[in-house]
C-alpha cells in the first residue's frame, strides 16, 4: 500500500514561509491528495485538495491567498507552500491520498494518511 511522509515543518516567526512536502512510496499518478491540519483542541480542518490533473479545491477561508498546493508526479511529491504564516496556523499538518479514476474531482474521503509534521508559528 502507498505510504506518505510529510516533511518541512518547524518553528517559524509570524510572516515567514514554509514549504511542506508530502512524498509517497510509489507513484501518485492515480491519486488525489489532500492537505489537512489539526490544532490542539480543535477539529481537523481540510485545507486543500489537488486532483490528478493538477486542479485544486481550497476549503479553508483562513488560508486563502496564503497557501498554495502543487504536485510533481515524477517526484511522487505534493507540496503545500505556506506564506505569511500566522500563530493561528500552528498545527500538525497531514497529507492524505485517495485513488481516483476521475482526474478532475476530489474525493469526499481519503484512505491513506501520513504521520503529520508539526508547524509552529510563534515570535
GIMOTA-V194511 format. One line per field, one symbol per residue. ss: DSSP state (H for helix, E for strand, - for the rest). Layout:
# GIMOTA-V194511
ss: ???
This chain:
# GIMOTA-V194511
ss: ---EEEE--EEE-----EEEEEEE------EEEEEEEE------EEEEEE-----EEE--HHH---EEEEEEHHH-EEEEEE----HHH-EEEEEEEEE------------EE---EEEEE--
